[in-house]
Amino acid sequence: MRRKKENVRYHVVSVRVSHEDRETLEHLSKQTNMKVSDLMREALLAVPAKERS
């Protein structure tokens, strides 16, 4: 029997970025040993809550 996953993500958000921005994301990803998607989630959460609502 499978275990229920926590933090299941159902929605996909696509963003177009410049070549330079993509290189920056890849560089940060390697430096921090994080996936680009995790970096983007972390960046989103860095925005103060009052500005997100």
Phi and psi restraints in degrees (range 20) as a CNS / XPLOR table:
assign (resid 1 and name C) (resid 2 and name N)
       (resid 2 and name CA) (resid 2 and name C) 1.0 -78.2 20.0 2
assign (resid 2 and name N) (resid 2 and name CA)
       (resid 2 and name C) (resid 3 and name N) 1.0 147.7 20.0 2
assign (resid 2 and name C) (resid 3 and name N)
       (resid 3 and name CA) (resid 3 and name C) 1.0 -85.0 20.0 2
assign (resid 3 and name N) (resid 3 and name CA)
       (resid 3 and name C) (resid 4 and name N) 1.0 142.7 20.0 2
assign (resid 3 and name C) (resid 4 and name N)
       (resid 4 and name CA) (resid 4 and name C) 1.0 -70.4 20.0 2
assign (resid 4 and name N) (resid 4 and name CA)
       (resid 4 and name C) (resid 5 and name N) 1.0 136.1 20.0 2
assign (resid 4 and name C) (resid 5 and name N)
       (resid 5 and name CA) (resid 5 and name C) 1.0 -82.2 20.0 2
assign (resid 5 and name N) (resid 5 and name CA)
       (resid 5 and name C) (resid 6 and name N) 1.0 144.9 20.0 2
assign (resid 5 and name C) (resid 6 and name N)
       (resid 6 and name CA) (resid 6 and name C) 1.0 -94.3 20.0 2
assign (resid 6 and name N) (resid 6 and name CA)
       (resid 6 and name C) (resid 7 and name N) 1.0 153.4 20.0 2
assign (resid 6 and name C) (resid 7 and name N)
       (resid 7 and name CA) (resid 7 and name C) 1.0 57.3 20.0 2
assign (resid 7 and name N) (resid 7 and name CA)
       (resid 7 and name C) (resid 8 and name N) 1.0 43.8 20.0 2
assign (resid 7 and name C) (resid 8 and name N)
       (resid 8 and name CA) (resid 8 and name C) 1.0 -66.1 20.0 2
assign (resid 8 and name N) (resid 8 and name CA)
       (resid 8 and name C) (resid 9 and name N) 1.0 133.4 20.0 2
assign (resid 8 and name C) (resid 9 and name N)
       (resid 9 and name CA) (resid 9 and name C) 1.0 -112.1 20.0 2
assign (resid 9 and name N) (resid 9 and name CA)
       (resid 9 and name C) (resid 10 and name N) 1.0 124.0 20.0 2
assign (resid 9 and name C) (resid 10 and name N)
       (resid 10 and name CA) (resid 10 and name C) 1.0 -104.6 20.0 2
assign (resid 10 and name N) (resid 10 and name CA)
       (resid 10 and name C) (resid 11 and name N) 1.0 -19.0 20.0 2
assign (resid 10 and name C) (resid 11 and name N)
       (resid 11 and name CA) (resid 11 and name C) 1.0 -107.1 20.0 2
assign (resid 11 and name N) (resid 11 and name CA)
       (resid 11 and name C) (resid 12 and name N) 1.0 143.1 20.0 2
assign (resid 11 and name C) (resid 12 and name N)
       (resid 12 and name CA) (resid 12 and name C) 1.0 -113.8 20.0 2
assign (resid 12 and name N) (resid 12 and name CA)
       (resid 12 and name C) (resid 13 and name N) 1.0 133.0 20.0 2
assign (resid 12 and name C) (resid 13 and name N)
       (resid 13 and name CA) (resid 13 and name C) 1.0 -117.6 20.0 2
assign (resid 13 and name N) (resid 13 and name CA)
       (resid 13 and name C) (resid 14 and name N) 1.0 125.7 20.0 2
assign (resid 13 and name C) (resid 14 and name N)
       (resid 14 and name CA) (resid 14 and name C) 1.0 -107.0 20.0 2
assign (resid 14 and name N) (resid 14 and name CA)
       (resid 14 and name C) (resid 15 and name N) 1.0 138.6 20.0 2
assign (resid 14 and name C) (resid 15 and name N)
       (resid 15 and name CA) (resid 15 and name C) 1.0 -135.7 20.0 2
assign (resid 15 and name N) (resid 15 and name CA)
       (resid 15 and name C) (resid 16 and name N) 1.0 133.4 20.0 2
assign (resid 15 and name C) (resid 16 and name N)
       (resid 16 and name CA) (resid 16 and name C) 1.0 -90.2 20.0 2
assign (resid 16 and name N) (resid 16 and name CA)
       (resid 16 and name C) (resid 17 and name N) 1.0 132.7 20.0 2
assign (resid 16 and name C) (resid 17 and name N)
       (resid 17 and name CA) (resid 17 and name C) 1.0 -130.5 20.0 2
assign (resid 17 and name N) (resid 17 and name CA)
       (resid 17 and name C) (resid 18 and name N) 1.0 160.2 20.0 2
assign (resid 17 and name C) (resid 18 and name N)
       (resid 18 and name CA) (resid 18 and name C) 1.0 -72.0 20.0 2
assign (resid 18 and name N) (resid 18 and name CA)
       (resid 18 and name C) (resid 19 and name N) 1.0 166.0 20.0 2
assign (resid 18 and name C) (resid 19 and name N)
       (resid 19 and name CA) (resid 19 and name C) 1.0 -57.9 20.0 2
assign (resid 19 and name N) (resid 19 and name CA)
       (resid 19 and name C) (resid 20 and name N) 1.0 -42.3 20.0 2
assign (resid 19 and name C) (resid 20 and name N)
       (resid 20 and name CA) (resid 20 and name C) 1.0 -65.0 20.0 2
assign (resid 20 and name N) (resid 20 and name CA)
       (resid 20 and name C) (resid 21 and name N) 1.0 -41.9 20.0 2
assign (resid 20 and name C) (resid 21 and name N)
       (resid 21 and name CA) (resid 21 and name C) 1.0 -64.1 20.0 2
assign (resid 21 and name N) (resid 21 and name CA)
       (resid 21 and name C) (resid 22 and name N) 1.0 -40.1 20.0 2
assign (resid 21 and name C) (resid 22 and name N)
       (resid 22 and name CA) (resid 22 and name C) 1.0 -63.2 20.0 2
assign (resid 22 and name N) (resid 22 and name CA)
       (resid 22 and name C) (resid 23 and name N) 1.0 -42.3 20.0 2
assign (resid 22 and name C) (resid 23 and name N)
       (resid 23 and name CA) (resid 23 and name C) 1.0 -62.9 20.0 2
assign (resid 23 and name N) (resid 23 and name CA)
       (resid 23 and name C) (resid 24 and name N) 1.0 -40.1 20.0 2
assign (resid 23 and name C) (resid 24 and name N)
       (resid 24 and name CA) (resid 24 and name C) 1.0 -62.1 20.0 2
assign (resid 24 and name N) (resid 24 and name CA)
       (resid 24 and name C) (resid 25 and name N) 1.0 -45.3 20.0 2
assign (resid 24 and name C) (resid 25 and name N)
       (resid 25 and name CA) (resid 25 and name C) 1.0 -61.7 20.0 2
assign (resid 25 and name N) (resid 25 and name CA)
       (resid 25 and name C) (resid 26 and name N) 1.0 -43.1 20.0 2
assign (resid 25 and name C) (resid 26 and name N)
       (resid 26 and name CA) (resid 26 and name C) 1.0 -64.2 20.0 2
assign (resid 26 and name N) (resid 26 and name CA)
       (resid 26 and name C) (resid 27 and name N) 1.0 -40.8 20.0 2
assign (resid 26 and name C) (resid 27 and name N)
       (resid 27 and name CA) (resid 27 and name C) 1.0 -62.8 20.0 2
assign (resid 27 and name N) (resid 27 and name CA)
       (resid 27 and name C) (resid 28 and name N) 1.0 -48.3 20.0 2
assign (resid 27 and name C) (resid 28 and name N)
       (resid 28 and name CA) (resid 28 and name C) 1.0 -61.9 20.0 2
assign (resid 28 and name N) (resid 28 and name CA)
       (resid 28 and name C) (resid 29 and name N) 1.0 -37.7 20.0 2
assign (resid 28 and name C) (resid 29 and name N)
       (resid 29 and name CA) (resid 29 and name C) 1.0 -60.7 20.0 2
assign (resid 29 and name N) (resid 29 and name CA)
       (resid 29 and name C) (resid 30 and name N) 1.0 -45.0 20.0 2
assign (resid 29 and name C) (resid 30 and name N)
       (resid 30 and name CA) (resid 30 and name C) 1.0 -69.0 20.0 2
assign (resid 30 and name N) (resid 30 and name CA)
       (resid 30 and name C) (resid 31 and name N) 1.0 -41.2 20.0 2
assign (resid 30 and name C) (resid 31 and name N)
       (resid 31 and name CA) (resid 31 and name C) 1.0 -63.0 20.0 2
assign (resid 31 and name N) (resid 31 and name CA)
       (resid 31 and name C) (resid 32 and name N) 1.0 -41.4 20.0 2
assign (resid 31 and name C) (resid 32 and name N)
       (resid 32 and name CA) (resid 32 and name C) 1.0 -94.9 20.0 2
assign (resid 32 and name N) (resid 32 and name CA)
       (resid 32 and name C) (resid 33 and name N) 1.0 -6.0 20.0 2
assign (resid 32 and name C) (resid 33 and name N)
       (resid 33 and name CA) (resid 33 and name C) 1.0 57.3 20.0 2
assign (resid 33 and name N) (resid 33 and name CA)
       (resid 33 and name C) (resid 34 and name N) 1.0 40.0 20.0 2
assign (resid 33 and name C) (resid 34 and name N)
       (resid 34 and name CA) (resid 34 and name C) 1.0 -121.4 20.0 2
assign (resid 34 and name N) (resid 34 and name CA)
       (resid 34 and name C) (resid 35 and name N) 1.0 153.5 20.0 2
assign (resid 34 and name C) (resid 35 and name N)
       (resid 35 and name CA) (resid 35 and name C) 1.0 -72.0 20.0 2
assign (resid 35 and name N) (resid 35 and name CA)
       (resid 35 and name C) (resid 36 and name N) 1.0 151.8 20.0 2
assign (resid 35 and name C) (resid 36 and name N)
       (resid 36 and name CA) (resid 36 and name C) 1.0 -58.2 20.0 2
assign (resid 36 and name N) (resid 36 and name CA)
       (resid 36 and name C) (resid 37 and name N) 1.0 -40.5 20.0 2
assign (resid 36 and name C) (resid 37 and name N)
       (resid 37 and name CA) (resid 37 and name C) 1.0 -61.8 20.0 2
assign (resid 37 and name N) (resid 37 and name CA)
       (resid 37 and name C) (resid 38 and name N) 1.0 -38.2 20.0 2
assign (resid 37 and name C) (resid 38 and name N)
       (resid 38 and name CA) (resid 38 and name C) 1.0 -68.6 20.0 2
assign (resid 38 and name N) (resid 38 and name CA)
       (resid 38 and name C) (resid 39 and name N) 1.0 -36.6 20.0 2
assign (resid 38 and name C) (resid 39 and name N)
       (resid 39 and name CA) (resid 39 and name C) 1.0 -61.6 20.0 2
assign (resid 39 and name N) (resid 39 and name CA)
       (resid 39 and name C) (resid 40 and name N) 1.0 -42.8 20.0 2
assign (resid 39 and name C) (resid 40 and name N)
       (resid 40 and name CA) (resid 40 and name C) 1.0 -65.9 20.0 2
assign (resid 40 and name N) (resid 40 and name CA)
       (resid 40 and name C) (resid 41 and name N) 1.0 -40.9 20.0 2
assign (resid 40 and name C) (resid 41 and name N)
       (resid 41 and name CA) (resid 41 and name C) 1.0 -62.0 20.0 2
assign (resid 41 and name N) (resid 41 and name CA)
       (resid 41 and name C) (resid 42 and name N) 1.0 -42.9 20.0 2
assign (resid 41 and name C) (resid 42 and name N)
       (resid 42 and name CA) (resid 42 and name C) 1.0 -62.9 20.0 2
assign (resid 42 and name N) (resid 42 and name CA)
       (resid 42 and name C) (resid 43 and name N) 1.0 -40.9 20.0 2
assign (resid 42 and name C) (resid 43 and name N)
       (resid 43 and name CA) (resid 43 and name C) 1.0 -63.8 20.0 2
assign (resid 43 and name N) (resid 43 and name CA)
       (resid 43 and name C) (resid 44 and name N) 1.0 -40.7 20.0 2
assign (resid 43 and name C) (resid 44 and name N)
       (resid 44 and name CA) (resid 44 and name C) 1.0 -62.7 20.0 2
assign (resid 44 and name N) (resid 44 and name CA)
       (resid 44 and name C) (resid 45 and name N) 1.0 -42.2 20.0 2
assign (resid 44 and name C) (resid 45 and name N)
       (resid 45 and name CA) (resid 45 and name C) 1.0 -71.8 20.0 2
assign (resid 45 and name N) (resid 45 and name CA)
       (resid 45 and name C) (resid 46 and name N) 1.0 -16.7 20.0 2
assign (resid 45 and name C) (resid 46 and name N)
       (resid 46 and name CA) (resid 46 and name C) 1.0 -74.5 20.0 2
assign (resid 46 and name N) (resid 46 and name CA)
       (resid 46 and name C) (resid 47 and name N) 1.0 -17.3 20.0 2
assign (resid 46 and name C) (resid 47 and name N)
       (resid 47 and name CA) (resid 47 and name C) 1.0 -73.5 20.0 2
assign (resid 47 and name N) (resid 47 and name CA)
       (resid 47 and name C) (resid 48 and name N) 1.0 129.0 20.0 2
assign (resid 47 and name C) (resid 48 and name N)
       (resid 48 and name CA) (resid 48 and name C) 1.0 -53.2 20.0 2
assign (resid 48 and name N) (resid 48 and name CA)
       (resid 48 and name C) (resid 49 and name N) 1.0 141.8 20.0 2
assign (resid 48 and name C) (resid 49 and name N)
       (resid 49 and name CA) (resid 49 and name C) 1.0 -54.6 20.0 2
assign (resid 49 and name N) (resid 49 and name CA)
       (resid 49 and name C) (resid 50 and name N) 1.0 -39.4 20.0 2
assign (resid 49 and name C) (resid 50 and name N)
       (resid 50 and name CA) (resid 50 and name C) 1.0 -65.8 20.0 2
assign (resid 50 and name N) (resid 50 and name CA)
       (resid 50 and name C) (resid 51 and name N) 1.0 -26.8 20.0 2
assign (resid 50 and name C) (resid 51 and name N)
       (resid 51 and name CA) (resid 51 and name C) 1.0 -82.6 20.0 2
assign (resid 51 and name N) (resid 51 and name CA)
       (resid 51 and name C) (resid 52 and name N) 1.0 -17.9 20.0 2
assign (resid 51 and name C) (resid 52 and name N)
       (resid 52 and name CA) (resid 52 and name C) 1.0 -85.2 20.0 2
assign (resid 52 and name N) (resid 52 and name CA)
       (resid 52 and name C) (resid 53 and name N) 1.0 -17.3 20.0 2
